[in-house]
Amino acid sequence: MDADQPERTPDGRYIVVNGRRWRATDPEIPEEVAADLRRHLMAARRGVAAARRNQDPAAEKMARSRVHTAKVALGERGTPWWEQPVVERRRRWEDGAAELRAAAPPPGGSGGRPADG
């Protein structure tokens, strides 16, 4: 096991962090696509934090929706990836990536709404 990678269950379906199981990213997703989805996920998480700091419920709701879309696209939420045929898995991550690109600020940004002023 790579020291930078979390422990995995023997079936590879979950990672283990501090004794808790979390669904692993779908291993069928090409690495460049998975990396892009993770950038969107982290930008959306920063958007949630910014919206909470600014007490902006509408921005928080939008950012949480982007978090959910990214997690589903990665296979970490929704129908377990190991229960889906490859064609459905591919459609899931392609649709999620397209939705995130269309609706979210570019990865690497704050993930929230532009600052006033």
Backbone as numpy.savetxt, mean C-alpha at the origin, in Angstrom:
# Nx Ny Nz CAx CAy CAz Cx Cy Cz
17.56 -16.05 5.43 16.70 -14.85 5.43 17.59 -13.61 5.43
17.26 -12.63 4.59 17.97 -11.37 4.51 17.72 -10.59 5.81
18.78 -10.00 6.37 18.65 -9.27 7.63 17.70 -8.08 7.51
17.54 -7.54 6.29 16.65 -6.39 6.09 15.19 -6.80 5.94
14.93 -8.08 5.79 13.58 -8.57 5.54 12.99 -9.15 6.82
11.69 -8.93 7.05 11.06 -9.54 8.22 10.95 -11.05 8.06
10.79 -11.71 9.19 10.58 -13.16 9.19 9.30 -13.47 8.43
9.27 -14.60 7.73 8.07 -15.06 7.02 7.61 -16.37 7.60
6.31 -16.61 7.51 5.79 -17.92 7.89 6.27 -18.93 6.86
6.30 -20.22 7.20 6.80 -21.23 6.26 6.08 -21.23 4.91
4.79 -20.89 4.89 4.06 -20.88 3.62 4.28 -19.60 2.82
4.97 -18.61 3.39 5.28 -17.37 2.69 4.13 -16.39 2.61
3.02 -16.71 3.21 1.84 -15.85 3.09 1.84 -14.67 4.06
2.60 -14.77 5.11 2.61 -13.74 6.15 4.04 -13.38 6.51
4.21 -12.14 6.97 5.46 -11.74 7.61 5.15 -11.67 9.10
6.18 -11.78 9.91 6.02 -11.73 11.36 6.84 -10.56 11.88
6.17 -9.62 12.53 6.82 -8.44 13.09 6.41 -8.35 14.55
7.41 -8.39 15.42 7.16 -8.34 16.87 6.12 -9.37 17.29
6.22 -10.56 16.72 5.33 -11.66 17.09 3.95 -11.61 16.46
3.68 -10.60 15.66 2.36 -10.47 15.03 2.46 -10.78 13.54
1.48 -11.53 13.04 1.45 -11.88 11.61 0.74 -10.78 10.82
1.34 -10.45 9.68 0.76 -9.50 8.74 0.80 -10.14 7.37
-0.23 -9.93 6.58 -0.24 -10.53 5.24 0.91 -9.97 4.41
1.63 -10.86 3.76 2.77 -10.48 2.93 2.29 -9.91 1.60
3.12 -9.10 1.00 2.87 -8.59 -0.35 2.84 -9.77 -1.32
1.96 -9.68 -2.29 1.84 -10.71 -3.33 3.18 -10.87 -4.05
3.77 -12.05 -4.00 5.08 -12.25 -4.64 5.04 -12.23 -6.17
3.86 -12.27 -6.77 3.74 -12.20 -8.24 3.93 -10.78 -8.77
3.80 -9.78 -7.90 3.92 -8.39 -8.35 5.38 -8.13 -8.74
5.62 -7.64 -9.95 7.00 -7.31 -10.34 7.58 -6.28 -9.36
8.85 -6.41 -9.04 9.47 -5.56 -8.02 9.31 -4.07 -8.31
9.44 -3.66 -9.56 9.32 -2.22 -9.86 7.90 -1.73 -9.60
6.91 -2.57 -9.85 5.51 -2.21 -9.57 5.28 -2.18 -8.06
5.78 -3.19 -7.35 5.63 -3.24 -5.89 6.29 -2.02 -5.25
7.47 -1.63 -5.74 8.16 -0.46 -5.20 7.33 0.80 -5.42
6.73 0.94 -6.59 5.88 2.10 -6.88 4.66 2.10 -5.96
4.05 0.93 -5.76 2.89 0.85 -4.86 3.29 1.19 -3.43
4.47 0.75 -3.00 4.94 1.09 -1.64 5.18 2.60 -1.51
5.70 3.24 -2.57 5.88 4.70 -2.53 4.53 5.40 -2.37
3.53 4.93 -3.12 2.18 5.51 -2.97 1.65 5.26 -1.56
1.86 4.06 -1.05 1.39 3.73 0.30 2.01 4.67 1.33
3.32 4.85 1.26 3.98 5.70 2.25 3.56 7.16 2.10
3.39 7.63 0.86 2.91 9.00 0.65 1.51 9.17 1.23
0.66 8.17 1.04 -0.70 8.23 1.59 -0.67 8.22 3.11
0.22 7.42 3.70 0.33 7.41 5.16 0.80 8.76 5.68
1.73 9.38 4.97 2.14 10.74 5.36 0.97 11.70 5.23
0.12 11.48 4.21 -1.07 12.31 4.03 -2.05 12.17 5.19
-2.20 10.94 5.70 -3.06 10.72 6.87 -2.51 11.52 8.05
-1.22 11.41 8.29 -0.61 12.12 9.42 -0.77 13.63 9.28
-0.53 14.15 8.09 -0.66 15.59 7.86 -2.10 16.04 8.07
-3.05 15.27 7.58 -4.46 15.64 7.73 -4.87 15.62 9.20
-4.36 14.65 9.94 -4.68 14.59 11.37 -4.08 15.80 12.10
-2.83 16.14 11.75 -2.20 17.32 12.38 -3.00 18.58 12.07
-3.50 18.67 10.84 -4.25 19.85 10.42 -5.73 19.77 10.77
-6.12 18.68 11.41 -7.52 18.45 11.78 -8.43 18.65 10.57
-8.08 17.95 9.49 -8.82 18.05 8.23 -9.44 16.69 7.92
-10.68 16.45 8.38 -11.30 15.14 8.18 -11.45 14.74 6.72
-11.73 15.69 5.83 -11.89 15.35 4.41 -10.57 14.86 3.82
-9.48 15.55 4.13 -8.16 15.13 3.63 -7.76 13.79 4.24
-8.09 13.59 5.50 -7.77 12.32 6.15 -8.53 11.17 5.48
-9.79 11.39 5.17 -10.58 10.35 4.51 -9.99 10.01 3.15
-9.60 11.02 2.38 -9.00 10.78 1.06 -7.68 10.02 1.19
-6.86 10.42 2.16 -5.57 9.76 2.34 -5.76 8.32 2.80
-6.71 8.08 3.69 -6.97 6.71 4.14 -7.48 5.84 2.97
-8.25 6.43 2.09 -8.70 5.70 0.91 -7.52 5.30 0.04
-6.54 6.20 -0.11 -5.33 5.87 -0.89 -4.52 4.78 -0.20
-4.43 4.83 1.14 -3.74 3.76 1.87 -4.41 2.42 1.56
-5.73 2.40 1.66 -6.47 1.16 1.41 -6.25 0.66 -0.03
-6.32 1.56 -0.99 -6.11 1.17 -2.39 -4.73 0.55 -2.58
-3.72 1.16 -1.99 -2.35 0.63 -2.12 -2.22 -0.73 -1.45
-2.80 -0.88 -0.25 -2.71 -2.16 0.46 -3.42 -3.27 -0.32
-4.57 -2.96 -0.90 -5.28 -3.96 -1.71 -4.44 -4.31 -2.94
-3.89 -3.30 -3.61 -3.09 -3.55 -4.80 -1.88 -4.41 -4.48
-1.28 -4.23 -3.31 -0.13 -5.03 -2.88 -0.53 -6.44 -2.46
-1.84 -6.67 -2.30 -2.31 -7.98 -1.87 -2.35 -8.13 -0.36
-2.16 -7.03 0.35 -2.11 -7.07 1.81 -3.48 -6.90 2.45
-4.48 -6.55 1.66 -5.88 -6.47 2.11 -6.73 -7.06 1.00
-8.00 -7.28 1.33 -8.91 -7.82 0.32 -8.78 -9.33 0.25
-9.22 -9.89 -0.86 -9.14 -11.33 -1.06 -7.68 -11.76 -0.98
-7.36 -12.77 -0.17 -5.97 -13.23 -0.09 -5.43 -13.59 -1.47
-4.22 -13.13 -1.77 -3.64 -13.35 -3.10 -3.49 -14.82 -3.43
-3.29 -15.66 -2.44 -3.11 -17.09 -2.71 -4.43 -17.78 -3.06
-5.54 -17.07 -2.91 -6.84 -17.62 -3.30 -7.27 -17.13 -4.68
-6.48 -16.29 -5.31 -6.83 -15.71 -6.60 -5.98 -16.33 -7.71
-6.58 -16.53 -8.89 -5.76 -16.93 -10.04 -4.84 -15.77 -10.43
-3.75 -16.09 -11.09 -2.76 -15.08 -11.46 -3.38 -13.93 -12.25
-4.33 -14.21 -13.13 -4.93 -13.14 -13.93 -5.67 -12.14 -13.03
-6.34 -12.61 -11.99 -7.02 -11.69 -11.06 -6.02 -10.91 -10.24
-4.94 -11.57 -9.84 -3.91 -10.89 -9.06 -3.30 -9.75 -9.89
-3.00 -10.04 -11.15 -2.42 -9.02 -12.03 -3.39 -7.85 -12.20
-4.66 -8.15 -12.42 -5.67 -7.10 -12.58 -5.74 -6.25 -11.30
-5.65 -6.90 -10.13 -5.73 -6.18 -8.86 -4.60 -5.16 -8.75
-3.36 -5.57 -9.02 -2.27 -4.60 -8.84 -2.22 -3.59 -9.97
-2.58 -3.98 -11.19 -2.58 -3.01 -12.29 -3.67 -1.96 -12.08
-4.87 -2.38 -11.69 -5.96 -1.44 -11.44 -5.63 -0.52 -10.28
-5.08 -1.09 -9.20 -4.71 -0.28 -8.04 -3.65 0.75 -8.38
-2.64 0.34 -9.12 -1.57 1.27 -9.50 -2.12 2.39 -10.37
-2.98 2.05 -11.32 -3.57 3.07 -12.20 -4.42 4.05 -11.39
-5.20 3.53 -10.45 -6.04 4.40 -9.62 -5.18 5.33 -8.78
-4.11 4.81 -8.20 -3.24 5.64 -7.37 -2.54 6.71 -8.20
-2.09 6.36 -9.39 -1.42 7.35 -10.25 -2.40 8.45 -10.65
-3.66 8.09 -10.89 -4.65 9.06 -11.34 -5.12 9.98 -10.22
-5.19 9.46 -8.99 -5.85 10.20 -7.92 -4.91 10.79 -6.88
-3.71 10.26 -6.77 -2.84 10.66 -5.67 -1.77 11.63 -6.13
-1.22 12.39 -5.19 -0.07 13.22 -5.54 1.10 12.32 -5.90
2.06 12.81 -6.64 3.18 11.96 -7.03 3.92 11.42 -5.81
4.37 10.15 -5.86 5.14 9.60 -4.75 6.36 10.46 -4.49
6.70 10.57 -3.21 7.83 11.40 -2.83 7.38 12.76 -2.33
6.12 13.11 -2.61 5.57 14.36 -2.11 5.08 14.16 -0.69
4.38 15.14 -0.17 3.91 15.07 1.21 2.76 14.10 1.36
2.07 13.79 0.28 0.93 12.89 0.36 -0.32 13.57 0.84
-0.20 14.81 1.28 -1.36 15.53 1.77 -1.75 16.61 0.78
-2.65 17.47 1.22 -3.05 18.57 0.37 -2.00 19.66 0.44
-1.92 20.53 -0.57 -0.94 21.61 -0.54 -1.18 22.51 0.67
-0.11 23.06 1.19 -0.21 23.95 2.35 -0.86 25.26 1.94
-1.62 25.83 2.85 -2.23 27.14 2.60 -1.15 28.21 2.74
-1.30 29.28 1.97 -0.44 30.43 2.19 0.50 30.61 1.13
